[in-house]
Amino acid sequence: MIKKYVLGEPFETEAVTIPVESEQRMMDFGKTEIGDGFSFTYTMDDTDVIYGLGEANRGINKRGYIYTSNCADDPNHTEEKVSLYGAHNFIIISGKQHIGMFFDYPSKITFDVGYTRQDTLKVSCERADLYVYVITGESAYDVTKQFRKLIGSSYIPPKFAFGFGQSRWGYMNAEDIDKVVAGYRDNQIPIDMVYMDIDYMERYKDFTINEERFPNFPEYVKKMKALNIHLIPIIDAGVKIEDGYDIYEEGVEKGYFCKREDGSDFVAAVWPGWTHFPDFLNPEAREWFGSKYARLMELGIDGFWNDMNEPAIFYSKEGVEALNKAIKDYANGEEQQEETDDILNQANAIPVKVKSIMEHLQNSSEDYKRFYHKVNGKMVRHDLVHNLYGYNMTRAAGETFEKISPNKRILMFSRASYIGMHRYGGIWTGDNQSWWSHILLNLKMMPSLNMCGFLYTGADLGGFGSHATRDLVLRWLALGVFTPLMRNHAALGTREQECYQFEHIEDFRHVVGVRYRLIPYLYSEFMKAATQDDMYFKPLGFVYPNDRRAVETEDQLMLGNEVMIAPVYTQNATGRFVYLPEEMKFVKFLPDGSIYEEIMAAGNHYIDVALNEVPLFIRKDKCIPVVDVAQSVEEIDYATMKMLGYDGAIYDIYDK
């Protein structure tokens, strides 16, 4: 059952696609307070589990911490961070009763889930203008499926997008990409995609190609496709201010950029230098920007990734003016002496006031209050709708794809997002680090994102920032085998972590190859989840809700209806402990191409998993299809398909 409560004058986010009649009274559970802002308070039972919040920090059960939906460009996902790249305001209270709540509010909203008081859930925001959807069901899983129907069907990518992709910030030209493709193809490591970060553009201008670095780009795209390689370019949110750049000039002429309060175009610096931000909340501007993706599609491109769309801001004109004033004041002796005496005794010291302003230049909350969107003829300040920006940038692309390529799927995923964007693209979990803890964080995010409609998801395997190690990359790839988006991505200046860069390349060949052996199963389960408003990844508690141990297990996931995964995520570990809620078959894909099988009883087990092995568990009386390894999705030979069955044998389906 779904109920809708209207508080104040909500902004229409279009996250929900099915009309729900509004309730005329307040919510009949918990405590709702409306004054200068909004708050909802609920006293949790000791056994209540709180699911949801999509791309959020910490565990699958969100109890014990505080989370703020406020799309943030922050690559250091340490435990104390309360905001990441996405804003997904859906939670489930699961215990004696099962209640889902979607707070459809596009600005900053905080979920205190037993942080201030261990027994208290408090949701609060500054303005009492929002929709609250309350869903009751028989289980947390039932609530999730009702919510998924409420918000519309999930995006489905092209089939090649289920292959492996290699990315790095720093592939500067065609020669660099040729080297990557050769590194994979010559070593027979399967691959379908190479991603192009900002260096492919002409001076970081959206929808341009640097012709010196990529001469005759259409022919280059054809050359790559002949090798079954899809080039996937990045698109950033900021449009470079440059006379003669047609997208800049068109946007200014038609008024399609975000404005200051005085009506002038807002100016901030990102990768291209001074930029304007397209007003993606304006349908006309959205259609205009979306149409530009066709320029690259006409060159043969069939996939994109949207970035910097929180939007990320390095600094604004106003921020620089404030910094210059602080420096000038200091030079004129206006800095308070007592504030600077200690600092000035240190080498390379920066005065307190100047340092404070410098630290707050990037992604400043004050900058988010300085620009406006045009919505239905009215000007809306950005911070009041901040979490919708990345969503509507990807929507701009998705709506264009539906118009110009209705019979062909285009790959699209984004960094920033809000519930509703799941209809237009997937997401990757942003700029993570080459930390072992981020393998586990990757694992825990997956079912929470599925609850919010995001099925095509994955992390930067091996970690984006910091220096990766061989064992970390292998262990992370063994998790990435199962995530719909499987991409190795790293930052400029970090250790090169392509699979062929390490010793014993055959181990990487095998682990990535397992992905291709499982694509028939993974693709099938993804399509079921997408077309049936279901989940691809589920917490164990969704399948075994009466097993408290299963409910509390957060480092194992159910995949589809047949499989449980339990990756190794600990440095130097040669295996791990697992909990089986029921009898299952333990399967390992071994580096010689064979498959190890062992039936294990319900309960606790220690499993040995070498760095070059990929483990999974098959539920009792279930089976999954496997095929021979292929070098690309296009080359998978389905005639080699066999069923890895619970009856203790691998048998050829064509013999049945």
C-alpha positions as CSV (number, residue, x, y, z in Angstrom):
1,M,0.0,0.0,0.0
2,I,1.3,3.5,-0.9
3,K,0.2,6.7,0.6
4,K,1.3,10.2,-0.5
5,Y,1.5,13.2,1.8
6,V,1.9,16.7,0.5
7,L,3.7,19.2,2.7
8,G,3.8,22.9,1.7
9,E,4.6,23.6,-1.9
10,P,6.9,20.8,-3.1
11,F,9.1,21.1,-6.2
12,E,8.1,18.7,-8.9
13,T,11.2,16.5,-9.3
14,E,9.4,14.0,-11.6
15,A,11.0,11.1,-9.6
16,V,7.7,9.4,-9.4
17,T,5.9,8.2,-12.5
18,I,2.7,6.7,-11.2
19,P,0.0,9.1,-9.8
20,V,-0.9,8.5,-6.1
21,E,-3.8,10.3,-4.5
22,S,-2.8,12.6,-1.7
23,E,-3.7,12.0,1.9
24,Q,-5.4,14.9,3.6
25,R,-4.1,14.1,7.0
26,M,-0.6,13.8,8.5
27,M,1.2,10.5,8.7
28,D,-0.2,8.2,11.4
29,F,3.1,6.9,12.7
30,G,6.1,8.6,14.0
31,K,6.1,12.3,14.8
32,T,6.0,15.0,12.1
33,E,6.9,18.6,13.0
34,I,6.5,21.5,10.6
35,G,7.8,24.9,11.5
36,D,10.7,26.8,10.0
37,G,11.6,23.4,8.5
38,F,10.4,19.8,8.4
39,S,11.3,16.8,10.7
40,F,10.0,13.3,11.0
41,T,11.0,11.3,14.1
42,Y,10.5,7.6,14.6
43,T,11.5,5.4,17.6
44,M,13.1,2.3,16.3
45,D,12.8,-1.1,18.0
46,D,16.1,-2.8,18.9
47,T,15.7,-5.3,16.1
48,D,14.7,-2.8,13.3
49,V,16.9,-2.7,10.3
50,I,17.1,0.4,8.2
51,Y,17.7,-0.2,4.5
52,G,18.1,2.2,1.6
53,L,19.7,5.6,0.9
54,G,21.3,4.3,-2.3
55,E,24.8,5.6,-2.7
56,A,25.6,6.2,0.9
57,N,28.5,5.4,3.2
58,R,29.0,2.6,5.6
59,G,26.7,-0.5,5.7
60,I,23.7,-2.1,4.1
61,N,21.9,-1.5,7.5
62,K,22.1,2.2,7.9
63,R,21.6,2.2,11.6
64,G,24.2,4.0,13.8
65,Y,25.2,7.0,11.6
66,I,24.0,10.2,10.0
67,Y,23.7,10.7,6.2
68,T,23.0,13.8,4.2
69,S,21.6,13.8,0.7
70,N,23.6,16.6,-0.8
71,C,25.4,15.6,-4.0
72,A,29.0,16.2,-3.2
73,D,32.2,16.1,-5.3
74,D,34.4,14.4,-2.6
75,P,36.8,11.5,-3.6
76,N,37.8,10.6,-0.1
77,H,35.1,8.2,1.0
78,T,36.2,7.7,4.6
79,E,33.8,6.6,7.3
80,E,33.0,10.1,8.6
81,K,31.7,11.4,5.3
82,V,28.0,12.0,5.3
83,S,27.5,13.0,1.7
84,L,28.7,11.3,-1.5
85,Y,27.9,11.8,-5.2
86,G,24.2,10.7,-5.2
87,A,21.0,11.8,-3.3
88,H,18.7,8.9,-2.9
89,N,16.1,9.7,-0.2
90,F,14.4,6.3,0.2
91,I,14.6,4.3,3.4
92,I,12.9,1.1,4.7
93,I,12.2,0.4,8.3
94,S,12.2,-3.4,8.6
95,G,11.3,-5.2,11.8
96,K,7.9,-6.0,13.3
97,Q,6.5,-3.9,10.5
98,H,7.9,-3.0,7.1
99,I,7.6,0.6,6.0
100,G,9.3,2.4,3.2
101,M,9.5,6.2,3.0
102,F,10.5,8.3,0.0
103,F,11.2,12.0,0.9
104,D,10.9,13.7,-2.5
105,Y,12.9,16.8,-1.6
106,P,15.6,18.0,-4.0
107,S,17.7,20.0,-1.6
108,K,19.8,19.0,1.4
109,I,18.0,16.5,3.7
110,T,19.5,14.7,6.6
111,F,18.8,11.1,7.9
112,D,20.0,10.7,11.5
113,V,19.6,6.9,11.8
114,G,20.4,6.3,15.5
115,Y,23.3,8.8,15.5
116,T,22.1,11.3,18.0
117,R,20.1,8.7,19.9
118,Q,20.6,5.0,19.2
119,D,16.8,4.3,19.2
120,T,15.8,7.3,17.1
121,L,15.4,7.9,13.4
122,K,15.1,11.5,12.5
123,V,14.7,12.9,9.0
124,S,15.0,16.7,8.7
125,C,15.3,19.5,6.1
126,E,15.2,23.3,6.1
127,R,12.0,23.8,4.2
128,A,8.7,22.1,4.8
129,D,8.0,21.7,1.1
130,L,8.1,18.1,0.0
131,Y,6.2,15.0,-0.9
132,V,6.5,12.0,1.5
133,Y,5.5,8.6,0.1
134,V,4.8,5.9,2.7
135,I,4.8,2.3,1.5
136,T,3.7,-0.6,3.7
137,G,4.3,-4.2,2.8
138,E,4.8,-7.8,4.0
139,S,8.6,-7.5,3.9
140,A,11.4,-5.1,3.1
141,Y,11.7,-6.9,-0.3
142,D,7.9,-6.4,-0.9
143,V,8.3,-2.7,0.0
144,T,11.2,-2.3,-2.4
145,K,9.3,-3.8,-5.3
146,Q,6.3,-1.5,-4.7
147,F,8.7,1.5,-4.7
148,R,10.4,0.3,-7.9
149,K,7.0,0.3,-9.6
150,L,6.3,3.8,-8.3
151,I,9.4,5.4,-9.7
152,G,9.4,3.7,-13.2
153,S,11.5,1.2,-15.0
154,S,15.2,1.1,-14.8
155,Y,17.6,2.0,-17.7
156,I,18.8,-0.9,-19.8
157,P,22.2,-0.5,-21.5
158,P,23.4,-2.2,-24.7
159,K,24.7,-5.7,-24.4
160,F,28.3,-4.8,-25.1
161,A,28.2,-2.7,-21.8
162,F,28.2,-6.0,-19.9
163,G,31.7,-6.6,-21.1
164,F,34.9,-5.3,-19.4
165,G,36.1,-1.8,-19.9
166,Q,39.4,-0.1,-19.3
167,S,39.7,3.6,-18.4
168,R,42.3,6.1,-17.1
169,W,42.5,9.8,-16.8
170,G,45.6,10.4,-19.0
171,Y,45.0,8.5,-22.2
172,M,46.1,11.6,-24.2
173,N,45.8,10.5,-27.8
174,A,45.1,7.7,-30.2
175,E,48.5,6.1,-29.6
176,D,47.8,5.8,-25.9
177,I,44.5,4.0,-26.7
178,D,46.1,1.8,-29.3
179,K,48.6,0.7,-26.6
180,V,45.8,-0.2,-24.2
181,V,43.9,-2.2,-26.9
182,A,47.0,-4.0,-27.9
183,G,47.9,-4.7,-24.3
184,Y,44.6,-6.5,-23.9
185,R,44.2,-8.1,-27.3
186,D,47.8,-9.3,-27.5
187,N,47.5,-10.8,-24.1
188,Q,44.1,-12.3,-24.8
189,I,42.4,-10.5,-21.9
190,P,38.8,-9.9,-22.9
191,I,37.7,-6.3,-23.3
192,D,34.8,-4.4,-25.0
193,M,35.3,-0.7,-24.0
194,V,38.0,1.9,-23.7
195,Y,36.9,5.1,-21.9
196,M,38.1,8.5,-23.0
197,D,38.5,11.0,-20.2
198,I,38.8,14.8,-20.6
199,D,42.0,14.7,-22.6
200,Y,40.3,13.7,-25.8
201,M,38.5,17.1,-26.1
202,E,39.8,20.3,-27.6
203,R,40.8,22.3,-24.5
204,Y,38.1,20.5,-22.4
205,K,35.2,21.7,-24.6
206,D,32.2,19.5,-24.6
207,F,31.3,17.6,-27.8
208,T,34.7,18.5,-29.4
209,I,37.6,16.2,-30.5
210,N,41.2,17.3,-30.3
211,E,42.1,16.6,-34.0
212,E,45.8,16.7,-33.3
213,R,45.5,13.9,-30.8
214,F,42.8,12.1,-32.7
215,P,43.1,12.8,-36.4
216,N,40.3,11.5,-38.6
217,F,38.3,10.5,-35.5
218,P,35.4,8.8,-37.4
219,E,37.8,6.4,-39.1
220,Y,39.5,5.7,-35.7
221,V,36.1,4.8,-34.2
222,K,35.5,2.4,-37.1
223,K,39.0,0.9,-36.6
224,M,38.2,0.3,-32.9
225,K,34.8,-1.2,-33.7
226,A,36.5,-3.6,-36.1
227,L,38.4,-4.9,-33.1
228,N,35.1,-5.0,-31.1
229,I,36.2,-2.0,-29.0
230,H,33.7,0.7,-28.2
231,L,35.1,4.1,-27.3
232,I,33.2,5.8,-24.5
233,P,33.9,9.5,-24.1
234,I,33.2,11.6,-21.0
235,I,30.9,14.7,-21.1
236,D,31.3,17.3,-18.3
237,A,28.6,19.7,-17.1
238,G,30.5,22.9,-17.6
239,V,30.6,24.7,-21.0
240,K,33.8,26.7,-21.7
241,I,33.4,30.4,-22.2
242,E,35.2,31.1,-25.5
243,D,34.2,33.2,-28.4
244,G,33.8,31.1,-31.5
245,Y,32.8,28.0,-29.6
246,D,29.3,27.5,-31.0
247,I,27.9,25.7,-27.9
248,Y,28.9,28.5,-25.7
249,E,27.6,31.2,-28.1
250,E,24.3,29.3,-28.7
251,G,23.7,28.9,-24.9
252,V,24.3,32.6,-24.3
253,E,22.1,33.7,-27.1
254,K,19.2,31.5,-26.1
255,G,19.5,32.0,-22.4
256,Y,20.2,28.4,-21.7
257,F,22.8,28.8,-18.9
258,C,22.2,29.2,-15.2
259,K,21.8,32.8,-14.1
260,R,22.9,35.0,-11.3
261,E,20.2,36.9,-9.4
262,D,20.8,39.9,-11.6
263,G,20.1,37.9,-14.7
264,S,23.7,37.6,-15.9
265,D,25.1,34.2,-16.7
266,F,26.8,32.6,-13.7
267,V,30.5,32.1,-14.1
268,A,32.7,29.4,-12.4
269,A,35.9,27.6,-13.1
270,V,36.1,23.9,-13.8
271,W,38.5,22.0,-16.2
272,P,38.1,24.3,-19.2
273,G,38.7,27.4,-17.0
274,W,35.8,29.8,-16.8
275,T,32.6,28.1,-17.7
276,H,28.8,28.5,-17.7
277,F,26.5,25.7,-16.5
278,P,23.6,24.6,-18.7
279,D,20.2,25.0,-17.0
280,F,19.2,21.3,-17.1
281,L,16.0,22.1,-15.1
282,N,14.8,24.2,-18.1
283,P,13.2,21.7,-20.6
284,E,14.3,23.8,-23.5
285,A,17.9,24.0,-22.3
286,R,17.8,20.3,-21.6
287,E,16.6,19.5,-25.1
288,W,19.3,21.8,-26.5
289,F,22.2,20.3,-24.6
290,G,20.9,16.8,-25.1
291,S,20.9,17.3,-28.9
292,K,24.6,17.9,-28.8
293,Y,25.3,14.2,-28.0
294,A,24.3,13.5,-31.6
295,R,27.5,15.2,-32.8
296,L,29.5,12.3,-31.3
297,M,27.0,9.7,-32.2
298,E,27.3,10.7,-35.8
299,L,31.0,9.9,-35.6
300,G,30.1,6.4,-34.5
301,I,30.1,6.8,-30.7
302,D,27.5,4.7,-28.9
303,G,28.2,5.3,-25.2
304,F,29.0,8.2,-22.8
305,W,29.7,8.9,-19.2
306,N,28.5,12.2,-17.6
307,D,30.9,13.7,-15.0
308,M,31.3,16.8,-12.8
309,N,27.6,17.1,-12.6
310,E,26.9,17.7,-8.9
311,P,27.8,20.3,-10.3
312,A,31.5,20.4,-9.3
313,I,32.9,23.9,-9.0
314,F,36.6,24.7,-8.6
315,Y,35.9,28.3,-7.7
316,S,33.6,31.2,-8.8
317,K,34.2,34.8,-9.8
318,E,32.7,35.8,-6.4
319,G,34.9,33.3,-4.6
320,V,38.1,34.7,-6.2
321,E,37.0,38.2,-5.4
322,A,36.6,37.3,-1.7
323,L,40.1,35.7,-1.8
324,N,41.7,38.7,-3.4
325,K,40.1,41.0,-0.8
326,A,41.4,38.8,2.0
327,I,44.9,38.9,0.5
328,K,44.7,42.6,0.0
329,D,43.5,43.1,3.6
330,Y,46.3,41.1,4.9
331,A,48.9,43.0,2.8
332,N,47.4,46.2,4.2
333,G,47.8,45.0,7.8
334,E,44.2,44.4,8.5
335,E,44.6,40.8,9.5
336,Q,44.3,40.4,13.2
337,Q,47.8,39.9,14.6
338,E,46.7,37.4,17.3
339,E,45.3,35.2,14.6
340,T,48.5,34.9,12.6
341,D,51.4,35.1,15.1
342,D,51.7,31.3,15.5
343,I,51.1,30.6,11.8
344,L,53.6,33.1,10.5
345,N,56.3,31.4,12.6
346,Q,55.8,28.3,10.4
347,A,57.4,27.8,7.0
348,N,55.2,28.7,4.0
349,A,52.5,29.8,6.3
350,I,49.2,31.2,5.0
351,P,47.3,33.7,7.1
352,V,44.2,32.3,8.8
353,K,41.6,34.3,7.0
354,V,43.2,33.7,3.6
355,K,43.6,30.0,4.2
356,S,40.0,29.7,5.3
357,I,38.7,31.2,2.1
358,M,41.0,29.1,0.0
359,E,39.7,25.9,1.7
360,H,36.1,26.8,0.9
361,L,36.5,27.9,-2.7
362,Q,35.9,24.5,-4.1
363,N,32.2,23.3,-4.2
364,S,31.3,26.2,-2.0
365,S,27.8,26.1,-0.5
366,E,27.7,29.9,-1.0
367,D,28.3,29.4,-4.8
368,Y,25.3,27.0,-4.9
369,K,23.2,30.0,-3.6
370,R,24.6,32.3,-6.3
371,F,22.9,30.9,-9.4
372,Y,19.4,30.2,-10.5
373,H,17.4,27.9,-12.8
374,K,14.4,28.9,-14.9
375,V,11.5,26.6,-14.1
376,N,8.0,27.2,-15.5
377,G,8.9,30.9,-16.0
378,K,10.1,31.3,-12.4
379,M,13.7,31.7,-11.1
380,V,14.6,28.9,-8.6
381,R,17.8,29.2,-6.6
382,H,20.2,26.3,-7.2
383,D,20.7,25.2,-3.7
384,L,17.0,24.5,-3.3
385,V,17.1,22.0,-6.2
386,H,20.8,21.1,-6.0
387,N,20.3,17.3,-6.1
388,L,18.5,17.4,-9.4
389,Y,21.3,18.7,-11.5
390,G,23.1,15.5,-12.4
391,Y,19.8,13.7,-12.8
392,N,18.6,16.2,-15.4
393,M,21.9,16.3,-17.2
394,T,21.6,12.6,-17.8
395,R,17.9,12.9,-18.6
396,A,18.9,15.4,-21.3
397,A,21.0,12.7,-22.9
398,G,18.5,9.9,-22.4
399,E,15.6,11.9,-23.9
400,T,17.8,12.7,-26.9
401,F,18.7,9.0,-27.4
402,E,15.0,8.1,-27.3
403,K,14.3,10.5,-30.1
404,I,17.3,10.0,-32.5
405,S,18.0,6.3,-31.7
406,P,14.8,4.7,-30.6
407,N,15.7,1.2,-31.8
408,K,19.3,1.2,-30.4
409,R,20.4,1.3,-26.8
410,I,23.1,3.8,-25.9
411,L,25.4,3.3,-23.0
412,M,25.0,6.1,-20.4
413,F,26.0,6.5,-16.8
414,S,26.6,9.4,-14.5
415,R,28.4,10.5,-11.4
416,A,25.7,12.6,-9.6
417,S,22.2,11.4,-9.4
418,Y,18.7,11.6,-7.8
419,I,16.0,9.0,-7.8
420,G,14.4,9.3,-11.3
421,M,17.7,9.4,-13.1
422,H,17.6,5.6,-13.0
423,R,15.2,5.7,-16.0
424,Y,17.9,7.4,-18.2
425,G,21.2,5.9,-17.2
426,G,23.3,4.0,-14.6
427,I,25.9,5.4,-12.2
428,W,29.4,4.6,-11.2
429,T,30.1,5.2,-7.6
430,G,32.6,8.1,-8.2
431,D,36.2,8.8,-7.5
432,N,37.1,6.1,-4.9
433,Q,40.5,5.1,-3.7
434,S,42.8,2.1,-4.1
435,W,41.9,1.0,-0.6
436,W,40.9,-2.5,0.6
437,S,38.0,-0.9,2.5
438,H,36.6,0.4,-0.7
439,I,36.1,-3.1,-2.1
440,L,33.8,-3.7,0.8
441,L,32.1,-0.3,0.4
442,N,31.5,-1.1,-3.3
443,L,29.9,-4.4,-2.3
444,K,27.6,-2.8,0.3
445,M,26.4,0.0,-2.0
446,M,25.1,-2.3,-4.7
447,P,21.8,-3.6,-3.1
448,S,21.1,-0.1,-1.7
449,L,21.4,1.4,-5.2
450,N,19.2,-1.4,-6.6
451,M,16.5,-0.5,-4.1
452,C,16.5,3.0,-5.6
453,G,16.2,1.8,-9.2
454,F,19.8,2.0,-10.2
455,L,20.7,-1.4,-11.7
456,Y,23.5,-0.6,-14.1
457,T,26.1,0.2,-11.4
458,G,29.7,-0.4,-10.5
459,A,32.8,1.1,-9.0
460,D,36.2,2.1,-10.3
461,L,37.8,-1.4,-10.0
462,G,41.3,-1.1,-8.5
463,G,40.4,2.3,-7.2
464,F,40.6,5.7,-8.9
465,G,42.9,7.6,-6.5
466,S,46.1,6.3,-4.7
467,H,48.4,3.6,-6.0
468,A,46.9,0.1,-6.6
469,T,48.6,-3.2,-5.9
470,R,48.4,-6.3,-7.9
471,D,46.5,-8.3,-5.2
472,L,44.0,-5.5,-4.7
473,V,43.3,-5.2,-8.4
474,L,42.7,-9.0,-8.7
475,R,40.5,-9.1,-5.6
476,W,38.5,-6.1,-6.8
477,L,38.1,-7.6,-10.3
478,A,36.7,-10.8,-8.7
479,L,33.9,-8.6,-7.3
480,G,33.6,-6.6,-10.5
481,V,33.0,-9.9,-12.4
482,F,29.4,-9.7,-11.0
483,T,28.6,-5.9,-11.1
484,P,26.8,-4.9,-14.3
485,L,29.3,-2.1,-14.9
486,M,32.8,-3.7,-14.9
487,R,35.4,-1.0,-15.4
488,N,39.0,-0.5,-14.3
489,H,39.6,3.2,-13.9
490,A,42.5,5.2,-12.4
491,A,43.6,8.8,-12.0
492,L,46.4,10.7,-13.6
493,G,49.6,10.3,-11.6
494,T,48.7,7.0,-10.0
495,R,50.3,3.7,-10.7
496,E,49.2,2.2,-14.0
497,Q,46.8,-0.6,-13.2
498,E,45.7,-2.0,-16.6
499,C,45.5,-5.8,-16.3
500,Y,48.6,-6.3,-18.5
501,Q,50.8,-4.0,-16.3
502,F,51.3,-6.7,-13.6
503,E,53.3,-9.9,-13.5
504,H,51.6,-13.2,-14.2
505,I,49.2,-11.7,-16.7
506,E,47.5,-15.1,-17.0
507,D,45.8,-14.5,-13.7
508,F,44.1,-11.4,-15.0
509,R,43.2,-13.1,-18.2
510,H,41.4,-15.8,-16.2
511,V,39.5,-13.5,-13.8
512,V,38.3,-11.2,-16.5
513,G,37.5,-14.2,-18.6
514,V,35.2,-15.5,-15.9
515,R,33.0,-12.4,-16.5
516,Y,32.5,-13.4,-20.1
517,R,31.7,-17.0,-19.1
518,L,28.9,-15.7,-16.9
519,I,27.5,-13.0,-19.2
520,P,24.5,-15.1,-20.3
521,Y,23.5,-15.5,-16.7
522,L,24.3,-11.9,-15.6
523,Y,22.6,-10.3,-18.5
524,S,19.5,-12.5,-18.0
525,E,19.2,-11.6,-14.3
526,F,19.7,-7.9,-15.1
527,M,17.0,-8.0,-17.7
528,K,14.6,-9.7,-15.3
529,A,15.3,-7.1,-12.7
530,A,14.8,-4.2,-15.2
531,T,11.6,-5.5,-16.8
532,Q,10.0,-6.8,-13.6
533,D,10.9,-3.8,-11.3
534,D,13.0,-6.2,-9.2
535,M,16.6,-6.2,-7.9
536,Y,19.7,-7.6,-9.4
537,F,21.6,-7.6,-6.1
538,K,19.7,-8.3,-2.8
539,P,20.9,-8.3,0.8
540,L,20.7,-11.8,2.3
541,G,18.0,-10.5,4.6
542,F,15.6,-9.9,1.7
543,V,15.8,-13.6,0.8
544,Y,16.1,-15.0,4.3
545,P,14.2,-12.5,6.4
546,N,13.6,-14.9,9.3
547,D,17.3,-15.7,9.7
548,R,18.8,-13.1,11.9
549,R,22.3,-14.1,11.0
550,A,21.5,-13.6,7.3
551,V,20.0,-10.2,8.0
552,E,23.2,-9.2,9.8
553,T,25.5,-10.5,7.1
554,E,26.7,-7.5,5.0
555,D,29.7,-8.9,3.1
556,Q,27.8,-11.4,1.0
557,L,25.0,-10.6,-1.5
558,M,22.3,-12.5,-3.4
559,L,22.6,-12.1,-7.2
560,G,19.5,-12.9,-9.1
561,N,17.5,-15.9,-7.9
562,E,20.3,-18.5,-8.0
563,V,23.6,-17.1,-6.8
564,M,25.2,-15.8,-3.7
565,I,28.5,-14.0,-3.9
566,A,31.1,-13.7,-1.1
567,P,34.2,-11.9,-2.4
568,V,37.5,-11.7,-0.6
569,Y,38.3,-8.1,0.3
570,T,41.1,-8.4,2.9
571,Q,44.8,-7.8,2.1
572,N,47.0,-11.0,2.3
573,A,44.0,-13.2,2.9
574,T,44.0,-16.6,1.2
575,G,40.2,-17.1,1.8
576,R,37.4,-16.0,4.1
577,F,34.6,-17.1,6.4
578,V,31.1,-17.3,4.9
579,Y,27.7,-18.0,6.3
580,L,25.3,-20.1,4.3
581,P,21.6,-19.7,5.3
582,E,20.8,-22.9,3.5
583,E,22.7,-25.7,1.8
584,M,24.5,-24.4,-1.3
585,K,27.0,-25.5,-3.8
586,F,30.4,-23.7,-3.5
587,V,31.8,-23.0,-7.0
588,K,35.3,-21.7,-7.9
589,F,36.4,-20.9,-11.4
590,L,40.0,-22.1,-11.5
591,P,42.8,-20.6,-13.6
592,D,43.1,-23.8,-15.7
593,G,39.6,-23.3,-17.0
594,S,38.0,-26.0,-14.8
595,I,35.3,-25.5,-12.2
596,Y,35.6,-26.7,-8.6
597,E,32.3,-27.7,-7.0
598,E,31.5,-28.7,-3.4
599,I,28.1,-29.0,-1.7
600,M,28.2,-27.3,1.7
601,A,25.7,-27.6,4.5
602,A,24.0,-24.5,6.0
603,G,26.1,-22.8,8.6
604,N,29.6,-21.3,8.9
605,H,32.5,-22.3,6.6
606,Y,36.0,-21.1,5.8
607,I,36.6,-21.2,2.1
608,D,40.0,-21.0,0.4
609,V,40.1,-18.6,-2.5
610,A,43.4,-17.9,-4.3
611,L,44.1,-14.6,-6.0
612,N,43.4,-16.1,-9.4
613,E,40.1,-17.8,-8.5
614,V,36.6,-16.5,-8.7
615,P,34.1,-17.9,-6.1
616,L,30.3,-18.0,-6.0
617,F,27.6,-20.1,-4.4
618,I,24.6,-21.7,-6.2
619,R,21.4,-22.1,-4.2
620,K,19.9,-25.5,-3.6
621,D,18.1,-26.9,-6.7
622,K,19.3,-24.0,-8.9
623,C,21.6,-23.9,-11.9
624,I,23.2,-21.2,-14.0
625,P,24.4,-21.0,-17.6
626,V,28.1,-20.7,-18.4
627,V,29.9,-20.4,-21.8
628,D,33.4,-20.5,-23.1
629,V,35.6,-17.5,-22.7
630,A,35.4,-14.9,-25.5
631,Q,37.5,-11.9,-26.2
632,S,34.4,-9.6,-26.5
633,V,30.6,-9.8,-26.0
634,E,30.1,-10.0,-29.7
635,E,32.3,-13.1,-29.9
636,I,30.5,-15.2,-27.2
637,D,29.6,-18.5,-28.7
638,Y,26.3,-19.5,-27.2
639,A,26.6,-23.0,-28.7
640,T,29.2,-23.7,-25.9
641,M,26.6,-22.9,-23.3
642,K,26.3,-25.5,-20.4
643,M,24.4,-25.4,-17.2
644,L,26.3,-25.4,-14.0
645,G,23.7,-27.3,-12.0
646,Y,23.0,-28.2,-8.4
647,D,22.7,-31.8,-9.3
648,G,26.4,-32.1,-9.1
649,A,27.2,-32.0,-12.8
650,I,27.9,-29.6,-15.6
651,Y,25.7,-30.7,-18.4
652,D,25.2,-29.4,-22.0
653,I,21.8,-27.7,-22.4
654,Y,21.6,-28.9,-26.0
655,D,21.6,-32.5,-24.7
656,K,18.5,-31.9,-22.6
